């Protein structure tokens, strides 16, 4: 297992194609998520960095005690541009964690929360953040 602790977006942008089995995003500035890691461009960079069968997992903490899922919806919208399969799993607790899982080449076998076509918000782009 090799763990890289660095500026997440910089790592993704300079990663060699197919160099990672998994990308885990758990990045916050205080209580705010790092929006630069939730854009279409970041999702495409992560997808390019993954080996075939690789996965991206992101920790998203929803605001307002879990009732404000606007960032989650936008992150899902961005991931759907780059990944064939996106799943949302929830773990309620004091921080209302939501794990986004994106898979490039296979449908995940996870206990996901189903969402319809209306759930994803418009994708974020680098110019938006």
C-alpha positions as CSV (number, residue, x, y, z in Angstrom):
1,X,0.0,0.0,0.0
2,X,1.4,3.4,-1.0
3,X,-0.3,6.4,0.4
4,X,0.3,9.9,-1.0
5,X,-0.4,12.9,1.2
6,X,-0.2,16.1,-1.0
7,X,-2.3,18.6,-2.8
8,X,-4.9,16.3,-4.2
9,X,-5.5,18.1,-7.4
10,X,-1.8,18.5,-8.2
11,X,-1.3,14.8,-7.6
12,X,-4.1,14.0,-10.0
13,X,-3.0,16.4,-12.6
14,X,0.6,15.0,-12.7
15,X,-0.2,11.3,-12.2
16,X,0.9,8.9,-14.9
17,X,-2.0,7.2,-16.7
18,X,-3.1,4.0,-15.1
19,X,-0.8,4.5,-12.1
20,X,-3.3,4.0,-9.2
21,X,-5.6,1.2,-8.1
22,X,-7.7,3.6,-6.1
23,X,-8.1,7.3,-5.5
24,X,-9.5,8.3,-2.1
25,X,-10.7,11.9,-1.7
26,X,-11.1,13.0,1.9
27,X,-10.1,16.7,1.7
28,X,-11.5,19.6,3.6
29,X,-10.6,23.2,4.4
30,X,-12.1,23.5,7.8
31,X,-15.7,22.2,7.4
32,X,-15.7,23.1,3.6
33,X,-14.9,20.5,1.0
34,X,-12.2,21.2,-1.5
35,X,-14.3,22.1,-4.6
36,X,-11.3,21.8,-7.0
37,X,-11.5,18.0,-6.4
38,X,-15.2,17.8,-7.3
39,X,-15.0,19.3,-10.9
40,X,-15.3,17.4,-14.2
41,X,-11.6,18.1,-14.9
42,X,-10.6,16.6,-11.5
43,X,-12.8,13.6,-12.2
44,X,-11.3,13.1,-15.6
45,X,-7.8,13.4,-14.1
46,X,-8.7,10.8,-11.5
47,X,-10.2,8.5,-14.1
48,X,-7.0,8.8,-16.3
49,X,-4.8,8.0,-13.2
50,X,-6.7,4.8,-12.4
51,X,-5.8,1.4,-13.7
52,X,-8.5,-0.6,-15.4
53,X,-11.0,-1.7,-12.7
54,X,-9.8,1.1,-10.4
55,X,-12.1,3.1,-8.1
56,X,-12.5,6.5,-6.7
57,X,-14.0,7.0,-3.3
58,X,-14.8,10.4,-1.9
59,X,-15.9,11.4,1.6
60,X,-18.5,14.2,1.4
61,X,-20.0,15.8,4.5
62,X,-23.4,17.3,3.9
63,X,-24.2,20.7,5.4
64,X,-27.1,21.5,7.8
65,X,-27.0,18.2,9.6
66,X,-27.2,16.2,6.4
67,X,-30.1,18.1,4.9
68,X,-28.2,20.2,2.4
69,X,-26.9,17.9,-0.3
70,X,-26.2,20.5,-2.9
71,X,-22.5,19.8,-3.0
72,X,-23.1,16.1,-3.1
73,X,-25.4,16.5,-6.0
74,X,-22.9,18.6,-7.9
75,X,-20.1,16.2,-7.2
76,X,-22.2,13.3,-8.5
77,X,-22.9,15.4,-11.6
78,X,-19.2,15.9,-12.2
79,X,-18.3,12.2,-11.6
80,X,-21.0,11.0,-14.0
81,X,-19.1,12.9,-16.8
82,X,-16.0,10.8,-16.3
83,X,-17.1,7.5,-14.8
84,X,-19.4,4.8,-16.1
85,X,-20.7,4.0,-12.7
86,X,-21.3,6.2,-9.7
87,X,-22.8,5.0,-6.3
88,X,-23.8,7.0,-3.2
89,X,-23.6,5.3,0.2
90,X,-24.6,7.0,3.5
91,X,-23.4,6.7,7.1
92,X,-25.5,8.8,9.4
93,X,-23.8,10.1,12.4
94,X,-22.5,13.3,13.9
95,X,-21.0,14.4,10.6
96,X,-23.5,12.8,8.1
97,X,-20.9,11.2,5.9
98,X,-21.6,10.2,2.4
99,X,-19.2,8.1,0.4
100,X,-19.2,8.6,-3.3
101,X,-17.8,5.7,-5.2
102,X,-17.0,5.9,-8.9
103,X,-16.0,2.9,-11.0
104,X,-14.6,3.0,-14.5
105,X,-15.2,-0.4,-15.9
106,X,-17.6,-2.3,-13.7
107,X,-20.8,-1.9,-11.7
108,X,-20.1,-1.8,-8.0
109,X,-21.5,-4.3,-5.6
110,X,-22.1,-1.9,-2.8
111,X,-25.1,-1.0,-0.7
112,X,-25.8,2.2,-2.5
113,X,-28.6,4.7,-2.2
114,X,-30.5,4.7,-5.5
115,X,-30.8,8.0,-7.3
116,X,-32.7,9.0,-10.4
117,X,-31.7,11.2,-13.3
118,X,-33.0,14.3,-11.5
119,X,-30.6,13.9,-8.5
120,X,-27.3,14.9,-10.0
121,X,-26.9,18.7,-10.2
122,X,-25.1,20.3,-13.1
123,X,-21.4,19.3,-13.1
124,X,-18.8,21.7,-11.6
125,X,-16.0,22.9,-13.8
126,X,-12.6,24.4,-12.9
127,X,-13.9,27.9,-13.9
128,X,-16.8,27.5,-11.3
129,X,-14.6,27.1,-8.2
